[in-house]
Amino acid sequence: MFGEERVTTYSGLVRVLRERITSYVTEGIERARALRRMPEVVDVYEVTGEYDIIATAKANDLHQLRSLISERLMKMQGVKT
């Protein structure tokens, strides 16, 4: 459950969970900031549930929108469909 690290005490479990949660939150914040820097992105919302971030973007046409998604968004680390 916790990878290669063996957790033998309650304090060890708390430490491992804290490290993993901190890492997860930090990665989410970095992704949200990267999205906000894209000129096409209008809004970025951090949410809970199936997705962590929802972004809205503007495009002149469907081709431009598809290009944004396939060439930039889908290549970002941690982005899934």
C-alpha positions in Angstrom: 0.0 0.0 0.0 2.8 2.4 0.7 5.3 1.3 -1.9 8.6 0.0 -0.8 8.6 1.7 2.6 7.5 -0.5 5.5 5.4 1.4 8.0 5.7 -0.2 11.5 4.4 2.6 13.8 1.4 5.0 13.9 3.8 8.0 13.7 5.5 6.4 10.7 2.2 6.0 9.0 1.3 9.6 9.7 4.7 10.8 8.4 4.2 8.7 5.2 0.7 10.0 4.6 1.7 13.6 5.3 4.6 13.3 2.7 2.3 11.8 0.1 -0.5 14.3 0.6 1.9 17.2 0.5 3.5 15.9 -2.7 0.0 15.4 -4.2 -1.2 18.9 -3.3 2.0 20.5 -4.5 1.8 18.7 -7.9 -1.8 19.9 -8.2 -0.9 23.5 -7.5 1.9 23.4 -10.0 -0.4 22.0 -12.7 -3.0 24.7 -12.0 -0.4 27.4 -12.2 0.9 26.0 -15.5 -2.7 26.0 -16.9 -3.2 29.6 -15.8 -0.1 30.7 -17.7 -1.6 29.4 -21.0 -3.2 32.4 -22.9 -6.0 30.2 -24.1 -7.1 29.1 -20.6 -9.8 31.4 -19.2 -10.6 29.8 -15.8 -9.0 27.1 -13.6 -10.9 25.5 -10.8 -9.5 23.1 -8.2 -12.2 20.6 -7.3 -12.7 17.4 -5.5 -14.1 14.2 -6.9 -13.2 12.3 -10.0 -11.0 15.2 -11.3 -8.7 17.5 -9.4 -8.7 20.5 -11.8 -11.2 21.7 -14.3 -10.1 24.3 -16.8 -12.0 26.3 -19.4 -10.3 27.5 -22.5 -11.2 29.7 -25.5 -10.5 28.9 -29.1 -11.4 30.4 -32.5 -12.5 27.1 -33.9 -12.7 23.4 -33.2 -9.3 22.7 -34.9 -7.6 25.2 -32.5 -9.3 23.6 -29.5 -8.3 20.1 -30.6 -4.7 21.3 -31.1 -4.6 22.9 -27.6 -5.9 19.7 -26.1 -3.7 17.2 -28.0 -0.5 19.2 -28.3 -0.3 21.0 -25.0 -2.7 19.8 -22.3 -2.4 16.1 -22.9 1.4 16.4 -22.8 1.4 17.9 -19.4 2.6 15.5 -16.7 -0.2 14.1 -14.7 -3.0 15.1 -17.1 -5.4 12.3 -17.8 -8.6 12.1 -19.9 
